[in-house]
Amino acid sequence: MSSDGARQSPRVEAQRRVGLRPDELARYGRHLTLPEFGLEGQQRLKAARVAVVGLGGLGSPAALYLAAAGIGTMGLIDGDRVDLTNLQRQVLYDDADVGSPKVDVASRRLARMNPDVQIRSFATRLDSGNALEILQDFDIVLDGSDNFPTRYLVNDATVLLGIPSVHGSVLRFEGRISLFGTENGPCYRCLYPEPPPPGVVQDCQDAGVLGVMPGLIGVLQATEVIKTICRLGESLAGRLLIVDGLGLRFRTFSIAKNPACPACSTRALRALIDYEAFCGTGTRVPAVSPSGALQHLTRDTQVLDVRERWEFEIGHLPGARLVPLAQLENHLATLDPGRDILVYCHHGSRSAAAVTRLQAAGFTRVSHLEGGIDRWSAEVDDSIARY
């Protein structure tokens, strides 16, 4: 086996060699045939402990392939329940699973796939209070999260624990992957020292994602996990792989270790922080609840729907005017600054960004619907389909 210089967790280095039963030798025969992999590689997989943070579009395919490959222990960390909108890309689930905790469904399916894999389930959202305790028992972390606070949290926790993490992200038709936290390589903060301002980068809920893209990136993450455990080939430590799904192009860019990085270089960061505040997701803009919005709708309020037309046609608030967020600045002259403006979107991120833009343009009587039309449907008018 070749070594790429990526740091292994001390626990991985010290792992005892575990034996393989005859049925396991048959099961993993295609691995054992590989000269670079062989028996030693399979033994390393069986001894390894991998944490998967997020069982969504990235974590679903990654967990399936890691279980099939023979990972010894897998930690599944996700506090969400299966939603109908997940089924377009989250291949661990089907219609019958809607409403069930993701970790429960995933644990059952992975156990059926490979009963030798030891599953540890954490039906909770990873946060600053539990991350170190949960992740400390694992050798490597696969980060399948879909938001900046959790990505910074996973990075900082793994750097503090001295274990590597495999980052993945996907949006629309593009995906990104890298290996962080190796001995001489950079971490996530080296690539992104500061999070983007709130509302600047849309998430998959608002921007959309081609369903197969998370599958592609998740499988690449699983590949990087296996390579790191088995010390195979050249790792993505110090490199960022960008996958263009439309052009089907794979490009890699070098990432330098930042000598001033507070996490992996100066070690100034010695404890986990409030990542919601760090990423600005806790920043408040004027907001009203669905019940409060009812009062707005009975007054002379300008109601703006900043979603896309196809979303508007699923259902919208009474009297709403469609102004997609990307076109907002083109409609400023049509708005009356002397009247209240209520903005809404699907879940609230686009409308919060719209409020910020309107305030910058001089509008003061503006607020947005907290939780978006999804919360409106749940609390006020269930005739509007949730999507």
N, C-alpha and C positions, 0 to 999 in steps of 0.2 A: 504493500500500500504506500502511496505517496503522501507526503504531508505538505499542506499549503501554508503552514505557519500560523494558522488560526488557533487561538487559545482554546484549549479544552477546559471545561470545569475541572477543578481538582478531583471532584467525585468521579468524573468520567475517567480521568487518568488512573485513578486508584481502583477502578472497578475490578472485581475478581472476574475471571473468565467463567461463564456459566455454560453448562453442558447443554447439548441439544438431543432430544429424544429421536428415535428412528422416524416417527411420523413428522417431526419438525424438519429433519434432514430432507424428507421427501417434499414437504410443503414449500420449503425455501430453496429447492434445488436449483432454480434459475439464478438465484443469488450466489449459491455456492460454486456454480460453474464459472463465475466471473473471476479471473485470476487476481484482479485488483481488490476483490471483495472477499470471497471465500468464507471459510468457517469462522475466521477471526472477525470479519465484518458482521456476520449474523449474530455472533456471540455478543458483540458490542451493542447491537440493536436490542437484543433481549435484555441486556443489563441496563439499558438507558431509561431515563425518566424525562419525558417531554411534556411540557405544559402548553396547552393550546388556549390562548386568550381570545374569546369570541368564537362562537359556533355559527357564524353567518356565512356569507358568500365565500370568504377565504378559508375559514376554519373548517367548513363542511368537507370540501374535497381533500383538504390536507389531512384531516383526521381519518378519513376513509383510507387513504393511501398509507399513512403511518401505521394504522392498525393492520392493514394487509401485509406490510413489510415486516412486521414482527417486533415493533417497539414493545419493550417489556412493561413499562408503566406509562400511562397517559393521563394527564390531568386536564379535565374539561371545565373551563371557567366561563360562565355566561349566566346572567340573571334574567334573560328575556324568555318569553314564550313564543311559540311558533305562530306566525301571522300569515294570512293568505298571501300577502304581498311578498313573503319570503320565497315562495315556491318556484318563482321564476329562475332562481339561481342557487338556492341553498339545498343542495342535493341530498342532504341527510334526511329530509322530511317529505311527507306527502299530505294529501288532504285530510286524512284521518288524524294527523298530528296537530292540526290547527288548534290553538288554545293550550297545548301542553308545554311544560317547561322544556326548553331546548336540551338542557343537560340530561334530562330523563330519557327523552327520545334518542338522543345521540348515544347514551350509555348502552341502551338496549340493543340498538342496531350494531354498534361496534362489537359488543360482546357476542352477538350472533355471528358476526363476520369472522372474528378470531377470539375464541374463548380464552386463549392464553394471555391476552393483553389484560393487565390489571388496570381497571378504570377507577380513577378518583374524580368524583363529581363535586363541583362547587357552584351551586345555584345562586350565585351572587354577582353583583357588579364589582369588578376590581376597583379599589380605591386606595387612597393613601393610608387608610387605617388597616387594611388587610393584605395589601400586595406583598410585603416582605414575608409575612407569615405563610402565605399560600405558596409563593414561588420558591421559598428557600429549600424545599425538598426536591427540586427539579434540577436537571443538568443543563437544559437548554429550553428556551421559550419561543414558541411560534406566535407572533403577534398578528392576529386576524382582526384587530379592532378597526372601527370605522370612524374614529373621531380623534382630534388632536390631543385633548386632555389625556386620554388613555394611552396614546402612543408615547407621549412624554413620560407618563407614569411608568409604563413598562420599561422604557429605556433606563430611567433613573433607578428603578428597583433592581433591574438585572445588573447594571453597572455596580451598584452598591453590594450586590450579592456575589459579584464576580463570575457571572455566567453569561454566555452569549445569547443574543436574541435574533430571530429572523423576521425582519420587517416586510410587510407587504401592504400595498394600497392599490385601489382601483377606482376609476371614475370614467364614466362614459365608455370610450373605446381604448383606454390606456391603463396600463398597470405598471407598478414599480416594486422592486424587491432589492433587499440588501441584507448583509449580515453585519450586525453591530455587536460591540462589546468584546471583541477579541483582544488579545494581549497588546498588540501593537497597532490595531486598527481603530478607526473612528467609531463614534457612537451616533445616535440619532441627532443629538444636539450639535454635533460637528457639522452635520448636513443642514440642519434647520435650527440655528441658534435661538431664533425667536419664532413663535407661532404667527401665522398670518392674522391680520385684523379680522374680527368677527364679520361674517357676511361676505368676505372677499372670495373665499374658496367654498364652493357649494359642495354638499355631500351627495351621495347616491340617491337619496330620497328626492332631492330637488333637481339634480342635474341628470339623473338616470344612469344606467349602466347596462351594457350588453350582457345578457345572462351568462354567456360562456366565459367572459373575461375573468371574473373571480375564480372560476374553475381553473383556468390556465395559470393564474398567478398563485393560487393556493397550492396547486401541484408543484410549481416551481419552489415554493416555500418548503414543502415537504421534502423535495429533492435536496435543498440546501441543508435541512436538518439532518437528513441521512448522511450526506457527505461530511458534515461537521462531526457527527458522532463517529463515523467510520474512518475519518481522516482521508477522504478520497479527493483526488483532483485538485482543482484550483477553486478556492472559495470566492464568495462575493464580498469578503472583508475588504474594505477600501475601494469598493466599486458599487455603483448604482446601476442596476439593469432596468431599462425602460422598454416596455413592450407596446408597440403601436399595433393595435388590433386591426385597424382599417388597412394599413399598408403592410401588415404582417412583417414588421421590421423589429429586430432586436438590437438595441444600442446600449453600450456600457460607458459610463463616465467615472473617472477617478474621483474619489472622495479623500481629501487629506484630513488627517487627525489634527484638530484645532488645539494648538498648545495652550490656548487660554480657555478651553472648554471646562466649565465648572464641574462637570460630571466625571469625564474620563481622563482629564489631564491634571488640572490643579487640585481636583478632589475637594473643592470648596463646598460642593453640595454633599452634605453628610446625612441628610434626612429627606424624606419625601415631603413635598409641599402641597399647597392647594392648587391643583392643576386646572380646575375650572376657572379660578381667578387668574392664573398665569396665562391661560389661553383667551381670557376675556369673555368666556361663555357665560360668566356670571354677571357681566355688564348688563344693566337694566336699561331698556328704553321704555317709554310710556306704553303701558299695556292695559288691556281690559279683558276681563273674563267673558265667557259666552253670555252669562246672565247680564253682565254690564253692557255687552254689545247690543242686547235687546233694546236697551234704552236709547242707544245711539240710532238704531234703525227707526225709531219712532220720531226722531228729530230730523232737522234739515242737515243730515250728515252726508258727506261725500264718501262713498264706500268703494274702495279700490281692491280689486282682486289681482294680485301680481303673479299669479300662476300662468301656465301656458293654456292655450285655447282648449286642448283636449281635456285638461283637468277641469276647466271652467264648464265644459259641456257635461261632465259627470254630475255636477251640481254646484250651485253657488248661492251666496246670500241674497236675500231680496233687495233689489235695486242696485246690485253691485255692477261696477263697470270694469271690464277686463282691460288691464294695463300691465302686460308682462314686465317683470322686473327689468329686463334688458332694454325695454323701451321707455322706462319711466321718465328719463330726462326729456324725451321728446313730447311729453304731455304736461310738463310743468305749467305752461302758459294757459292750459285749459282748466286749471284748478283755482278755486277761490280761497285765498289765504285768510279770509274773514270767516270762513265756515270750518266746522270740525271735519277732519279727515280720518276715517277708519280704514286701515290697511289689513289685509289678511292673505294667507297663502295656505299651504297644506298643513304644516306643523308649526310654523312661526319663524323659521330662520330667514326666509326671503322677505317676509313682511318686516322683521326687525331691521334688516339691511335697508329696506325701502324707507322706513321711518328715519334712519340715520341720514340717508341721502336727502330726504325732504327737509329735515331740520337744517342741513348744510345749505340748502337752497333758500332758507329763510322762512319756511313754514313752521309755525309754533303750535297750532291747534291740531296735532297729529298724534295718533296712537295706533297700536296694532292689536289684533286679536290673539290673545295668548293661547297657544296650542293649535292655532289655525282652524281650518274648517273640519279637520279630523276631530278635534275636541268639541266643536260646535255640533257635529253629527252625534257624538256620544252623549252630550249633555242636553241638547236643545231640540234638534230635528233629525231623528234617525231615518227620515225619508231620503236624506242625502247619503248616497253610497260612500262607504269608507274604502280607500284604496291604498 
